[in-house]
């Protein structure tokens, strides 16, 4: 059964866990799923499962099949590329703002975040790694005084996350991303806008460079 934050409705709880399992590939692209199966997975009735499917269909993560349940949407390269473009535009603007002014509270938390992310990388713990990866980028936005920027990126990157899970299959790849995070933070500390933008560009383009290989290795997961 899914644990839920205080005040969270059953429907939101089910949607959150279903979304997480889709993005982590625990529920792979192309898999069929029904309201009944969702209830069995997450300990709910059919109605929260129905609401979760409707909500995730709006994000194009599932496709509802009339009278036949739903199917987990395959990874769309077109949507991924568009999301990556918008994300890079927003995060470069965040980095520029962070170079001009960065809140000390967010900055102090970033060091701890990177320590925990590196620990997860060394352990090959991709679930924990991804949680601290998101926290790193959220803290950058908060420190720059632009928390809404991360809210927008977080919604967009659903189309990126599943391909990321395919890409991050070994500890070496995880450790490389931690090093890239450290380079971004070093440029912000130095208030070097150009270096921060270059470091972000390198970081966010890793997946795009790896995309042809991922499509070739996992053709059944892509549109």
N, C-alpha and C positions, 0 to 999 in steps of 0.2 A: 504494500500500500504506500502511496506517495505522501511524504511529509509535506505540510504546507505552512508558509509563513502566517503569522497571526493576522486574522482579518481577511485572508484570501479565500475566495469562494471555491467550491468544489470544481466548478467548470474551469476557472482560471488555473487551478492546481493541475487538472488533467491536461489542459492545453500547454502549460509550461513544460510538463514532463514529456508529453508527446513531441513537442517541438524540439526539446533537448535530445530525445532519442533519434529523431530524424536527422538533426544536424551532426550528431556523432556517428551516424551510419549504423547505430544499433538496429534501426529500422531502415533497411537499404532501399535505394531508389528502385521503383518497379514493384515493390512488395504490396500485396493487397492487405487491407485492414478494414474491419467493420466496427460499428458502434459497440457491438457485443464484445469483440476482442479487446477494444480499448478499455471497456469496463473491467474485463478480467485482468488485464495488465496492470491497471492503476487503481483497482478497488473502488469502482464507481458504478452508478447506474448507466443506462444507455443515453440519457439526456445530456449529461456533461460531455460524453463522447461525441454526440452529434454536434454540440456547440463548438467543441474543439476542432472538429473537422471543417465546419463552416468557416471558422476564423482562420485556420491554416490554409484553406483554399484561397482566401483573399490574398495571402502572402505567396501564393503559387507553390506551396510546399506539398500540397496534396491535390489530387484531382478527384472530385466526387463523381461516382458513376451511378446514375439513377437505378434504383432497385438492386444495385450490386455492391454497395459499400463504397470504398474509396481505394485509391492506389497512391503510394508515395511517389511524388513527381520525380522524374529523372533530372539529373543536373543539366541545366541549360547554360551552355557556353555563352550565348548571347546575353542572358540576364547577368551572368557572372561578370562579363566584361564591362557591362554598363555599371554594375554595382561597384566594381573596382575603380572605374573612372571617377565616379562621384565620391567614393571614399577617399581616393588620393587627393582630390581637390579640397575636400573638407579638412583632411588631416594636415595637409601642408599649410592651410590657413591657420589651423590650431597651433602648429609648430612655430609659425611666424609670430603669432600673438604671444606664445609662451616665451620666445626669445626676448620680447619686450617687457613682459611682466609675468612672474610665476609665483603663485601663492606658496608660502613656506610649508604649510600643512600638507598639501599634496606632494610637494617635493620630498618631504621627510618620509612619506609613505612609499615613495617610488623605490627607494633603496631596499626596503624590506620586501617589496613586491618582486624585485629582480632576484633577490636571494632565494625566495620561495620558488620562483619560476625555474631558476637554475637547478635547485634541488629536485624539482619534478622532472626536469630534462634528464638529469643524470640517472634518475630512477626509471626513466622511460614511462612515466605516469602522464599520459596524454590528457586525461580528463582534468587533472589538477593543473597541468601546464596551460591548457586552454583557458581555464578560469583566471589564472594570473595574467595571461596574455591579454584578455579582455580588460582586466583591472588596470594594467599598464596604460592602455590607450584611454580608458575612462579617466584615470588620474591626470593624464596630460591635458585632456579637455577641461577638467575641473580646475586644475592649476592655472590654466590660461584664462579662467573666468568664462568658459564657453561650454558648460555642461550639456546644453541642448545639442551641441555638435555631436557628442557621443550618442545621444538618443537617436539621432538620425542615422548615424553610421551603424549602430547596433541593429536597427531594423533592416537596413540594406544588406548587411553582410551575411544574412541567412543564405543568400545565393553563392557566397564565397566559402562558407565554413565547411560544407561537405567535401568540396575539393581539397580544402586544407587538410582535412582528416586523412584523405588518401595520400597526401604529400608528406605528412609528418609521420613516417613509418619507423624512424630510427632515432636513437639518442643524438646522433651527429646533427641531424636536421633540426632537432629541438634546440641544441646548444648554439647552433648558428643563429637562430632567431633571437636568443638571449643576447648574444654579442651585438646583433643589430640594434636591439633595444638600448643597450649601453651606449652605442655610438650616437643614437638619437638624443639620449639624455645628456651626453657629454657636449654635444653641439648646443643644446638649449642652455646648459650651464655656462657655456662660453659666450652666449648671446650671439651666436653665429648663424644667422638666418639661412645663408646659402648652404652651409654644412648640414644644418638640420633638415632642409628640404631634400638635399642629396641623399642623406641617410634614410629618410622616410621613403624616398623613391626606390632605393635599393631594397628596402625591407618589404614594401608592398608589391614590388614586381617579381619577387621570388616565385610566387605561385603561377603568375602568368608565363614565366619562362618554363615552368615545369608542366604546364597544361597539355601540350601535345603528347608528352610521354604518358600522362595519366589517362588521356582519352584512348590511347593505343592499348594500354594495359587493362583498362576497365570499360570497354565499349558498351557493355550492358547497363552501366550506371549513368550514361550520358544520353541526352536526346540525339 
